[in-house]
Amino acid sequence: MQIYFLGTGTSQGIPVIGSNHSVCKSSDFKDKRLRVSVWVTWEDNSIVIDCGPDFRQQMLSSGCSKLDALLFTHEHSDHTAGLDDIRPFFFKQKKNIPIYAHQRVITNLNKRFDYIFESENKYPGAPGVDSFIVKNNQNFIIGNTEIIPIEVDHANLQVFGYRIKDFVYLTDVKTISNAEIYKLKGTKVLVVNALREEPHHSHFSLQDALDFIHLIQPEKAYLTHISHLMGFHEEVQQKLPKNVFLAYDNLKISI
């Protein structure tokens, strides 16, 4: 299995527009972060989790040329605003792109991208999708592989993470129940959000994330959905446990 970090930034990305913060002015490529997303490939399968406003740029940078499915964590714009840019995959593959999300998220996308979901008199340049509803405790199959949804809370908003074999991807987590934590046991690679060092009302802080990683005990953990307020990549990395890494855009790992 190959994991490609398409974006590792928070909702504004780094650099933040108009910001004079020192991290936003950093020349280190690891401090430049597009909105959070990940591309996962295994055997002949190619899926992307979340497609934010940087989706087109991420697809070009990564060289992704095949999209078998698009999984959504939740409906916030930094995770969904790039949906229209699946058009090249739709035109090339000549079939609807499967999307997987909570019913609430599918309803939200129907309102925002009604021309994509239109069934009658559809504009010929619009992409097509097949919607699949993700429900907690109901695993689903992509390419003969079981996908396990993981339900977490982003303050008061329900969010789905996903486990694919020994890989777990969680973002925008603030709390998670013991029943969901049980589903994570034995994972080799855990990706989880860590917004900044200071506490936040709807995201894990750095210490929250480290405590969670210690609880799960993966072989390796990668932090994502990172704000400029976290600090410089290299300085933060030096403070982390030996099996915990700050992810960065265009990082590739194998499991």
NUZAKOL-305891 format. One record per residue (C-alpha): x, y, z; residue number from 1. Coordinates in steps of 0.1 Angstrom, whole numbers. Each point is the difference from the previous one (the first is absolute). Example, Ala and Ser with C-alpha at 12.3 -4.5 7.8 and 13.67 -1.06 7.14 Angstrom:
<atoms>
- 123_-45_78_1
- 14_34_-7_2
</atoms>
This chain:
<atoms>
- 0_0_0_1
- 12_35_-9_2
- -10_31_18_3
- 5_34_-16_4
- -6_31_21_5
- -17_24_-24_6
- -5_27_26_7
- 8_3_37_8
- -12_35_8_9
- -31_13_19_10
- -29_19_-16_11
- 20_31_-10_12
- 31_-19_-12_13
- 35_13_6_14
- 10_27_-8_15
- -32_17_11_16
- -11_28_-24_17
- 14_33_12_18
- 17_-14_31_19
- 34_13_12_20
- 4_-30_23_21
- 36_-14_-1_22
- -12_-35_-10_23
- -20_15_-29_24
- 31_17_-12_25
- 22_-32_3_26
- 20_-11_-30_27
- -1_-36_11_28
- -23_-20_-23_29
- -12_-21_30_30
- -15_32_14_31
- -22_5_-30_32
- -32_-19_4_33
- -31_-4_-23_34
- -33_-10_15_35
- -1_-35_15_36
- -5_-31_-22_37
- 16_-33_-6_38
- 4_-24_-30_39
- 0_-37_7_40
- 9_-27_-24_41
- 2_-38_4_42
- 0_-28_-26_43
- -20_16_-29_44
- -20_24_22_45
- 4_38_2_46
- -21_20_24_47
- 2_35_14_48
- -13_11_34_49
- -15_35_-1_50
- 4_24_-29_51
- 3_36_11_52
- 6_32_-20_53
- 35_-11_-9_54
- -11_-33_-15_55
- 10_9_-36_56
- 35_12_10_57
- 4_-31_21_58
- -9_-24_-28_59
- 24_17_-24_60
- 29_0_26_61
- -5_-36_10_62
- -5_-14_-35_63
- -32_-18_10_64
- -17_-12_-32_65
- -27_-23_13_66
- -27_5_25_67
- -20_-31_11_68
- -18_17_29_69
- -1_32_20_70
- -6_-3_37_71
- -12_30_21_72
- 6_5_37_73
- -25_29_3_74
- -15_29_-19_75
- 22_29_10_76
- 13_20_-30_77
- 37_-9_5_78
- -10_-36_-5_79
- -25_2_-28_80
- 4_32_-21_81
- 19_-17_-28_82
- -27_-24_-10_83
- -5_16_-34_84
- 36_-8_-9_85
- -7_-38_-2_86
- -12_8_-36_87
- 33_-12_-17_88
- -4_-33_17_89
- -36_-3_-10_90
- 8_9_-36_91
- 30_-24_-2_92
- -16_-29_18_93
- -34_5_-17_94
- -20_-10_31_95
- -13_16_31_96
- 24_5_29_97
- -11_-18_32_98
- -1_23_30_99
- -4_-13_36_100
- -13_22_28_101
- -24_4_28_102
- -36_7_-12_103
- 3_35_15_104
- 30_7_-22_105
- -16_-14_-31_106
- -30_23_6_107
- 23_30_4_108
- 19_-8_-32_109
- -33_-3_-19_110
- -8_35_10_111
- 34_15_-8_112
- 7_-19_-31_113
- -35_-6_-13_114
- 11_-1_-36_115
- 22_-31_7_116
- -29_-19_16_117
- -26_11_-25_118
- -16_-30_-17_119
- -21_17_-26_120
- 11_26_-26_121
- 35_-2_14_122
- 27_23_-14_123
- 22_-21_-22_124
- 32_14_14_125
- -8_-9_36_126
- 15_-31_17_127
- -21_-28_12_128
- 1_-18_34_129
- -15_-30_16_130
- -8_7_37_131
- 5_-26_27_132
- -11_7_35_133
- 25_-8_27_134
- -15_-11_34_135
- 18_-7_32_136
- 7_-36_7_137
- -8_-9_-36_138
- 32_-9_-19_139
- 1_3_-38_140
- 21_-14_-28_141
- 22_16_-25_142
- 20_-22_-23_143
- -6_-31_21_144
- 14_18_31_145
- -21_8_30_146
- -1_36_11_147
- -8_7_36_148
- -16_33_8_149
- 11_16_33_150
- -24_25_16_151
- 15_29_18_152
- -12_34_12_153
- 12_34_-13_154
- -14_20_29_155
- -37_-6_-6_156
- 3_-13_-36_157
- 2_-37_-8_158
- 30_-8_-23_159
- 11_-33_-16_160
- 35_-13_0_161
- 9_-32_-19_162
- 21_-31_6_163
- 13_-18_-30_164
- 19_-32_9_165
- 28_12_24_166
- -4_37_-8_167
- -23_24_19_168
- -7_36_-11_169
- -17_23_24_170
- -4_38_-3_171
- -19_28_18_172
- -2_-22_31_173
- -7_15_34_174
- -16_-30_18_175
- -4_-37_-7_176
- -19_-26_19_177
- 15_-32_14_178
- -20_-21_-24_179
- 16_18_-30_180
- 35_-2_16_181
- -4_-38_1_182
- -2_0_-38_183
- 35_16_-2_184
- 19_-26_20_185
- 28_-17_-19_186
- 3_26_-27_187
- 35_5_-13_188
- -3_36_-13_189
- -22_26_16_190
- -6_34_-15_191
- -17_25_24_192
- -5_37_1_193
- 20_23_23_194
- -9_37_-6_195
- 24_18_23_196
- 16_-2_35_197
- -27_20_17_198
- -34_-17_8_199
- -28_5_-26_200
- -37_-5_4_201
- -5_-23_-30_202
- 34_-15_-9_203
- 27_-20_17_204
- 29_21_13_205
- 35_-14_-3_206
- -2_-15_35_207
- -35_-14_-7_208
- 13_-17_-31_209
- 31_-14_18_210
- -21_-13_29_211
- -23_-17_-26_212
- 29_-15_-18_213
- 14_-14_33_214
- -35_-16_6_215
- -2_-16_-34_216
- 37_-11_-2_217
- 4_-1_-38_218
- 34_-9_-15_219
- 2_35_-15_220
- -22_31_2_221
- -2_31_-22_222
- -15_33_10_223
- -21_20_-25_224
- -25_29_-2_225
- 27_22_13_226
- -3_38_6_227
- 28_25_-4_228
- -4_5_38_229
- 16_-34_5_230
- 34_15_-9_231
- 27_-8_-24_232
- 0_-36_-13_233
- 36_-9_9_234
- -2_15_35_235
- -32_-18_9_236
- 13_-33_-15_237
- 30_1_23_238
- -23_-1_30_239
- -21_-30_-10_240
- 3_-36_11_241
- 22_-21_-24_242
- -31_-17_-16_243
- -20_32_-5_244
- 5_22_-30_245
- -14_33_-13_246
- -14_-9_-34_247
- 7_25_-28_248
- -14_5_-35_249
- 11_-25_-26_250
- 14_-24_27_251
- -3_-36_-12_252
- 1_-30_23_253
- -5_-38_-5_254
- -17_-26_22_255
</atoms>
